[in-house]
Amino acid sequence: MARSSGTEAPRITLTEPVDLQDWVPGPGDVLTGDRIEGKRIGVLDLAGERLPDLEIEECVIDTIRGDGADFRGLRVHDSIIDTLDAPVLRASSSSWREVRVSGGRIGSGELYDSGLNGVEFVGMKFGFVNLRGSTLTDVVFRDCVIDELDIADAKLLRVSFEGSSIRDAEGSNTRIDHVDLQGADLDRVERLEGFRGATIGADQLYTLAPLLAAQAGYRVD
């Protein structure tokens, strides 16, 4: 559905997985390269583990604890995660497709060179998120707080930030198509360099005028 501005909204088609098997994983039950499929899990505690190339497919998980874990090459598809708690998330070159994360906190997120397609982040707190070289297609950040976002060399197509606040977005060579900031809270923004080409509202333009002038090299008296 296209908005009045001509900016297309993200196309989210996620459906909740059904016919799941309850599973209570214990220490050592998840190993490098494992595939977790069709499970309903209360707590998946993987903090500090070395688990590159882990796959999570068609699962519903109440809580994932992933602080300091090695999730390089992680693949999460067609799944719902209620809480993702990872003060340090190492998940470069990961793949997220048709996923909803409904809460939690990521302090430092290493998600560079990743692919996110049909993903919703709801009510999350992000500290620093590194999305350099990543591709985001049909992604929604709803009611999130984002302190720092690095999107250098990234590609963003149909991405929105509904009810979310963004403090700092930077990057160069970012490709922006149908990126919507109209629903975002930009009152405390410090830099928006990475979002050149995104859509903002007229009221936001008034708020951002001093910042935009400064970034363009103008002095306002």
DABELUR-V317273 format. One record per backbone hydrogen bond with DSSP energy under -1.0 kcal/mol. NH is the residue of the N-H (numbers start at 1). CO is the residue of the C=O. Records with the same first field share a line. If there is no record, write none. Layout:
BEGIN
NH: CO, CO
END
This chain:
BEGIN
3: 7
6: 3
9: 1
21: 38
23: 40
29: 26
33: 52
34: 31
36: 55
38: 57
40: 21
41: 60
44: 63
46: 65
48: 67
49: 46
51: 70
53: 72
54: 51
55: 34
56: 75
57: 36
58: 77
60: 39
61: 80
62: 41
63: 42
64: 83
65: 44
66: 85
68: 88
69: 66
70: 49
71: 90
73: 92
74: 71
75: 54
76: 95
77: 56
78: 97
79: 98
80: 59
81: 100
82: 61
83: 62
84: 103
85: 64
86: 105
89: 108
91: 110
93: 112
95: 74
96: 115
97: 76
98: 117
99: 118
100: 79
101: 120
102: 81
105: 84
106: 125
107: 86
108: 87
109: 128
110: 89
111: 109, 130
113: 132
115: 94
116: 135
117: 96
118: 137
119: 138
120: 99
121: 140
122: 101
123: 142
125: 104
126: 145
127: 106
128: 107
129: 148
130: 109
131: 150
133: 152
134: 131
135: 114
136: 155
137: 116
138: 157
139: 158
140: 119
141: 160
142: 121
143: 162
145: 124
146: 165
147: 126
148: 127
149: 168
150: 129
151: 170
153: 172
154: 151
155: 134
156: 175
157: 136
158: 177
159: 178
160: 139
161: 180
163: 183
164: 161
165: 144
166: 185
167: 146
169: 191
170: 149
175: 154
177: 156
180: 159
181: 199
184: 181
185: 164
189: 186
190: 167
191: 167
194: 169
195: 192
198: 195
199: 179
205: 201
206: 202
207: 203
208: 204
209: 205
212: 208
213: 209
214: 210
215: 211
216: 212
218: 213
END
